[in-house]
Amino acid sequence: MKKFVVVLFILLVLVGCTETNVLKGTMADKRLGAALLAKKPFEIEKNEPDYNTAGINPETGLYIVDNETSMLVYVNKYRELPEGYTPPDLTEPDVLHYSPVGDNRRLLRKEASEALVSLFEAAETDGLTLVAVSGYRSYERQQAIYASNVASKGQAHADQFSAKPGTSEHQTGLAMDVTVQGNDDVLLSQSFGETEAGQYIKENAYQYGFIIRYPEGKETITGYSYEPWHLRYVGKDVATEIYLNEWTLEEYFGFDYPGRER
């Protein structure tokens, strides 16, 4: 009988200790949770983003990118390519072209070129024949285009529709303007976005790594008018994220655009 009482007493002590430990743990967890909830957002340290820039061009006042060969190189009205940059591995995608044979506008970087072929082939199976209009442009070519637009339509108009030399995505070798065969009325026109081909591009280009670089309704962010024909290669993963979130490339990176200056 005494042995039974002793065993029972020990069990009660152990149970009591266990319950006490659990309660202590619970209270500790609650205190920790309360402390975390009370912590203000600005007290949580955040890593500074990698801007991928190598300084500021004193002549233009723009940031000079230092990852110009990356598939995710980011240029816009705030960011420019290094002087004299020519992209490596330029190649001509095996698709229909608007520009004549031998024209540099037929060229894209290899990875983007292969992706464009896949996109065009997929569109063809759906009865749409896409045409590549203008891909790579050298600094000098963009300089001539911009100067011509300024001379004919004024600085403000040129800045809305044309990139200054060094800031054009076409110089990266990752951008291609496209259209549809047999309808020159929509060539480099916003009305292209209303066509079956334009809608196909809008809803499917991301699956092949492309985004519409200057989407409708985002003009104040990109700094350019809506261009449903302008495709930019960023790779499938990033293109999918941008598409699903209805972002621009500016919003994907989160800096260096109006309202998000450094």
Number of C-alpha atoms within 10 A of each C-alpha: 6 7 8 9 10 11 12 12 12 12 12 12 12 12 12 12 12 12 12 12 12 12 12 12 12 12 12 12 12 12 12 12 12 11 11 10 10 9 11 9 9 7 7 7 7 8 5 6 9 7 16 15 18 12 12 15 14 8 6 11 12 19 23 23 20 17 16 21 17 12 17 16 18 25 22 22 19 19 24 27 28 18 11 10 14 18 17 12 13 20 18 20 21 14 17 16 20 16 15 9 10 9 15 17 23 26 25 30 23 17 18 26 26 16 20 24 16 18 20 22 16 16 18 12 9 11 10 16 18 22 19 24 20 23 28 28 24 21 22 13 12 21 17 14 17 19 17 13 17 16 11 10 11 12 14 11 12 20 17 14 15 21 20 19 22 26 23 24 25 25 25 30 29 28 28 25 21 24 29 21 17 11 10 11 10 18 18 18 15 16 14 22 22 13 15 12 21 20 14 15 24 19 12 17 27 26 17 23 22 31 31 27 23 22 22 14 10 16 15 11 18 21 18 21 18 21 21 26 29 23 26 28 28 25 19 17 14 18 25 20 13 20 20 10 11 13 18 21 24 18 16 14 15 13 16 20 19 13 9 11 9 7
